[in-house]
Amino acid sequence: MPCAEGKQGAHPNYGSLHRSFNSPEILSYYESLRKMAVISTEPTDKKGEKTVVKENRRIQRYSLALPTRVEVKVDTKVSWNELTRMEDVSAFGAGFVLKRPVKRGRLVMVSVPMPRQLRCYDYLEPQYRVWALVRRCVPIEKAEGEPKYAVGVAFVGKNPPPAFIDNPAKLFDLADRVDGGLWQLIEASARPDESDLPIHLRRHTRFSIPESLVIEMLDENGDVSASETTVTENISLGGAAVFTSFDVAAGSFLRVRSERLDASIISVVRGKRLGEDGIVRLHLEFIDHLFPLQGID
């Protein structure tokens, strides 16, 4: 969807914004507008040079601490959201920090009071709601000791693709930007070539390690209804295949605990298969934390 300039007009909520002008959110919003209002005054005698300058300004990343809500759909029924602040933003992407990891290639909804100059639509709406593709998710150290994740996203448009509506767990990749617009999407390959990517941008490598775990079935209230001790067939930062006697369907939620590593992670069943040995394997995706592989020898 190409980006185009919106019409000039008063902010629809100007009265309420004026009355609460001293709030941190509003001050941050107006500061972002001030930063984006700088217009180049350099002389030009080449046709189209002003357009190039304007486009470069939209591509440039700005350090704007805008209040942001990030919504992540785990499946068609379950989602979670988190309030955070932008660390940097452009018309085509942003960076922020979350308390939970999000898998690279996943689509998320970002809501932010974006300056009009960086929007591609909804110029007069208080909140700019844009779907975004996760391009990186890197664990970072915080003084408080709580896990944090630096997330980078690329904006892809006002509406998600039909394939996402049918399966929110589906992974996507970027195709290209058309006519200076937002990024276009393609469905991600099941086995992409990531040899030219830095390690932190690659999909999580699975290791064939028999790690001892306790998996717990959770009821509608989040209470443990059954548990069993098992081992992994393979494991990565973001998921694992585990042997099980549980009869659970894809989309079910389990808690995975490692007593040795003192770790507890909520996970969702993405698949189930019967091995040649007659034992069922569950394919799990870790939702609220990455697995501490550094503790595995």
C-alpha positions as CSV (number, residue, x, y, z in Angstrom):
1,M,0.0,0.0,0.0
2,P,1.7,3.2,-1.2
3,C,2.2,6.0,1.3
4,A,0.6,9.3,0.5
5,E,0.4,12.6,2.2
6,G,-2.8,13.3,4.1
7,K,-4.9,16.5,4.1
8,Q,-4.1,19.2,6.5
9,G,-6.6,19.4,9.4
10,A,-7.1,20.0,13.1
11,H,-6.6,17.1,15.4
12,P,-10.0,15.5,16.2
13,N,-9.2,15.4,19.9
14,Y,-7.5,18.8,20.1
15,G,-9.8,20.0,23.0
16,S,-9.1,17.0,25.2
17,L,-5.4,17.0,24.3
18,H,-5.2,20.7,25.3
19,R,-6.8,20.1,28.6
20,S,-4.4,17.3,29.5
21,F,-1.3,18.9,27.9
22,N,0.8,18.4,30.9
23,S,0.5,14.6,30.9
24,P,3.7,12.8,30.0
25,E,2.0,11.0,27.0
26,I,0.8,14.2,25.5
27,L,4.1,16.0,26.0
28,S,5.9,13.1,24.4
29,Y,3.4,13.2,21.5
30,Y,3.9,16.9,20.8
31,E,7.6,16.7,21.2
32,S,7.6,14.0,18.5
33,L,5.6,16.4,16.3
34,R,8.1,19.1,16.9
35,K,11.0,16.9,15.9
36,M,9.2,15.8,12.7
37,A,8.2,19.4,11.7
38,V,11.7,20.4,10.7
39,I,11.7,21.1,6.9
40,S,14.8,21.3,4.8
41,T,15.5,24.9,3.5
42,E,18.3,23.9,1.2
43,P,18.0,25.4,-2.3
44,T,17.2,23.1,-5.1
45,D,17.3,23.4,-8.9
46,K,16.8,19.8,-9.7
47,K,13.3,18.4,-10.4
48,G,12.3,15.8,-7.8
49,E,15.1,16.6,-5.3
50,K,12.6,17.8,-2.7
51,T,10.8,14.5,-3.1
52,V,14.0,12.6,-2.5
53,V,14.8,14.6,0.6
54,K,11.3,14.0,1.9
55,E,11.4,10.3,1.3
56,N,14.8,10.0,3.0
57,R,13.4,11.8,6.0
58,R,10.6,9.2,6.2
59,I,13.1,6.3,5.9
60,Q,15.3,7.8,8.7
61,R,14.8,6.4,12.1
62,Y,13.9,8.9,14.9
63,S,14.4,8.4,18.6
64,L,10.9,9.0,19.8
65,A,9.7,7.6,23.1
66,L,6.1,7.2,22.0
67,P,3.7,5.1,24.2
68,T,2.9,1.9,22.3
69,R,0.7,-1.1,22.6
70,V,1.8,-4.4,21.0
71,E,-0.8,-7.1,20.4
72,V,0.3,-10.7,19.7
73,K,-2.2,-13.4,18.6
74,V,-1.1,-16.8,19.8
75,D,-3.9,-18.5,17.9
76,T,-7.5,-17.6,16.7
77,K,-8.8,-17.5,20.3
78,V,-5.8,-16.5,22.5
79,S,-3.8,-13.2,22.4
80,W,-1.7,-11.1,24.7
81,N,-0.7,-7.5,24.6
82,E,1.9,-5.3,26.3
83,L,2.4,-1.6,26.8
84,T,5.8,-0.3,26.0
85,R,7.5,2.7,24.4
86,M,9.2,3.1,21.0
87,E,12.9,3.4,21.1
88,D,13.2,4.4,17.4
89,V,10.8,4.6,14.6
90,S,10.5,5.5,10.9
91,A,7.6,5.4,8.4
92,F,8.4,1.7,7.7
93,G,9.5,0.2,10.9
94,A,10.2,0.5,14.6
95,G,12.2,-0.8,17.6
96,F,11.0,-1.4,21.2
97,V,11.5,-3.6,24.2
98,L,9.0,-6.3,25.4
99,K,8.9,-8.5,28.4
100,R,8.0,-11.6,26.3
101,P,9.8,-12.9,23.2
102,V,8.1,-12.9,19.8
103,K,9.2,-15.3,17.1
104,R,10.9,-13.8,14.0
105,G,8.4,-13.9,11.1
106,R,5.3,-13.4,13.3
107,L,2.8,-10.6,12.6
108,V,1.9,-8.3,15.5
109,M,-0.5,-5.3,15.8
110,V,1.2,-2.0,16.8
111,S,-0.9,0.9,18.1
112,V,1.0,4.2,18.6
113,P,0.2,8.0,18.4
114,M,2.4,8.3,15.4
115,P,3.4,11.8,14.0
116,R,1.4,12.4,10.8
117,Q,4.5,12.8,8.7
118,L,5.4,9.1,9.4
119,R,2.0,7.7,8.6
120,C,0.8,6.0,5.4
121,Y,-2.9,6.2,6.3
122,D,-5.3,7.3,9.1
123,Y,-3.6,10.7,9.3
124,L,-6.1,12.3,11.7
125,E,-6.8,9.2,14.0
126,P,-5.4,9.6,17.5
127,Q,-3.9,6.1,17.3
128,Y,-2.0,4.7,14.3
129,R,-2.8,1.0,14.1
130,V,-0.4,-0.9,11.8
131,W,0.4,-4.5,11.3
132,A,4.1,-5.3,11.7
133,L,6.4,-8.2,10.9
134,V,8.9,-9.2,13.6
135,R,12.4,-9.1,12.1
136,R,14.5,-9.6,15.2
137,C,14.0,-10.5,18.9
138,V,17.1,-10.4,20.9
139,P,17.4,-11.0,24.7
140,I,18.9,-8.1,26.6
141,E,20.2,-7.7,30.1
142,K,18.3,-5.4,32.5
143,A,19.5,-4.3,35.9
144,E,16.3,-5.5,37.6
145,G,17.0,-9.1,36.5
146,E,13.7,-9.5,34.7
147,P,14.1,-10.8,31.1
148,K,13.6,-8.2,28.3
149,Y,13.7,-8.5,24.6
150,A,14.7,-6.0,22.0
151,V,12.3,-6.3,19.1
152,G,12.5,-4.8,15.6
153,V,9.5,-4.8,13.3
154,A,8.7,-3.8,9.7
155,F,5.4,-2.1,9.1
156,V,3.3,-4.0,6.5
157,G,-0.1,-2.3,6.4
158,K,-3.6,-1.6,7.8
159,N,-4.8,-5.2,7.3
160,P,-3.2,-8.6,7.7
161,P,-3.1,-11.1,4.8
162,P,-5.9,-13.7,4.6
163,A,-3.4,-16.5,5.5
164,F,-2.9,-14.8,8.9
165,I,-6.7,-14.7,9.6
166,D,-6.9,-18.5,9.1
167,N,-3.7,-19.2,11.1
168,P,-2.2,-16.5,13.3
169,A,0.8,-18.8,14.0
170,K,1.8,-18.7,10.4
171,L,5.2,-17.1,9.7
172,F,5.9,-14.6,7.0
173,D,8.8,-12.9,5.3
174,L,9.3,-9.6,3.5
175,A,9.1,-9.3,-0.3
176,D,9.7,-5.6,-1.1
177,R,8.3,-2.1,-0.8
178,V,6.2,-1.2,-3.8
179,D,6.3,2.4,-5.1
180,G,7.8,3.7,-1.9
181,G,5.0,2.2,0.2
182,L,4.9,-0.2,3.1
183,W,6.5,-3.6,3.0
184,Q,4.8,-6.5,1.1
185,L,4.6,-10.0,2.6
186,I,5.2,-13.5,1.4
187,E,4.7,-16.7,3.4
188,A,8.0,-17.8,5.0
189,S,9.7,-20.9,3.6
190,A,9.7,-24.0,5.9
191,R,13.5,-24.3,5.4
192,P,14.8,-20.8,4.6
193,D,18.5,-20.2,3.7
194,E,19.8,-18.1,6.6
195,S,23.5,-18.6,6.0
196,D,24.0,-14.9,5.2
197,L,22.1,-13.7,8.3
198,P,23.8,-12.8,11.7
199,I,23.1,-15.4,14.4
200,H,20.6,-13.3,16.3
201,L,18.4,-13.0,13.1
202,R,18.2,-16.7,12.3
203,R,15.5,-19.0,13.3
204,H,16.3,-20.8,16.5
205,T,18.4,-23.9,15.9
206,R,17.1,-27.1,17.4
207,F,19.5,-29.3,19.3
208,S,18.9,-33.1,19.7
209,I,19.4,-33.0,23.5
210,P,17.4,-35.3,26.0
211,E,16.7,-32.5,28.5
212,S,14.5,-33.6,31.5
213,L,11.3,-31.5,31.8
214,V,8.0,-31.5,33.6
215,I,5.0,-30.7,31.4
216,E,1.8,-29.6,33.1
217,M,-1.7,-29.4,31.5
218,L,-3.6,-26.2,32.4
219,D,-7.3,-25.9,32.7
220,E,-9.4,-22.8,31.8
221,N,-8.4,-21.1,35.0
222,G,-4.7,-21.7,34.4
223,D,-4.5,-24.3,37.2
224,V,-2.6,-27.6,36.7
225,S,-4.9,-30.5,35.9
226,A,-2.2,-33.1,35.1
227,S,1.5,-33.3,34.9
228,E,4.2,-35.8,33.8
229,T,8.0,-35.9,33.8
230,T,9.5,-36.4,30.3
231,V,12.5,-35.6,28.2
232,T,13.0,-33.7,25.0
233,E,13.7,-35.2,21.6
234,N,15.0,-31.8,20.5
235,I,15.0,-28.3,21.9
236,S,15.7,-24.7,21.0
237,L,15.4,-21.3,22.5
238,G,11.8,-21.0,21.3
239,G,10.4,-24.5,21.3
240,A,10.9,-28.2,21.8
241,A,9.7,-31.6,20.8
242,V,8.8,-33.7,23.9
243,F,7.8,-37.3,24.4
244,T,4.4,-37.6,26.1
245,S,1.5,-39.8,27.1
246,F,-0.9,-36.7,27.2
247,D,-3.8,-36.7,24.7
248,V,-3.8,-33.0,23.8
249,A,-4.7,-31.3,20.6
250,A,-2.9,-28.5,18.7
251,G,-3.6,-25.2,20.4
252,S,-3.6,-26.5,23.9
253,F,-1.6,-24.7,26.5
254,L,1.0,-26.4,28.7
255,R,3.5,-25.2,31.3
256,V,7.0,-26.5,30.9
257,R,9.3,-26.6,33.9
258,S,12.9,-27.4,34.2
259,E,13.8,-28.1,37.9
260,R,17.5,-28.3,37.1
261,L,17.5,-24.9,35.5
262,D,14.8,-23.4,37.7
263,A,12.8,-22.3,34.6
264,S,9.0,-22.2,34.1
265,I,7.6,-21.4,30.6
266,I,4.1,-21.3,29.2
267,S,3.9,-23.1,25.8
268,V,1.4,-23.9,23.2
269,V,1.1,-27.2,21.3
270,R,1.7,-26.5,17.6
271,G,1.6,-30.1,16.5
272,K,1.6,-33.8,17.4
273,R,3.1,-36.8,15.7
274,L,3.5,-40.5,16.4
275,G,7.1,-41.8,16.1
276,E,8.2,-45.1,14.6
277,D,8.7,-46.3,18.2
278,G,5.0,-45.8,18.9
279,I,5.6,-42.8,21.2
280,V,3.8,-39.5,20.7
281,R,5.8,-36.3,20.4
282,L,4.4,-32.9,21.1
283,H,5.8,-29.9,19.2
284,L,5.8,-26.9,21.6
285,E,6.3,-23.2,21.1
286,F,7.5,-21.3,24.1
287,I,5.3,-18.2,24.7
288,D,6.4,-16.1,27.6
289,H,10.2,-16.9,27.9
290,L,13.0,-18.3,25.8
291,F,14.5,-21.6,27.1
292,P,17.9,-21.0,29.0
293,L,20.0,-23.1,26.6
294,Q,23.1,-21.5,28.1
295,G,22.5,-23.8,31.1
296,I,22.7,-27.0,29.0
297,D,26.1,-28.5,28.5
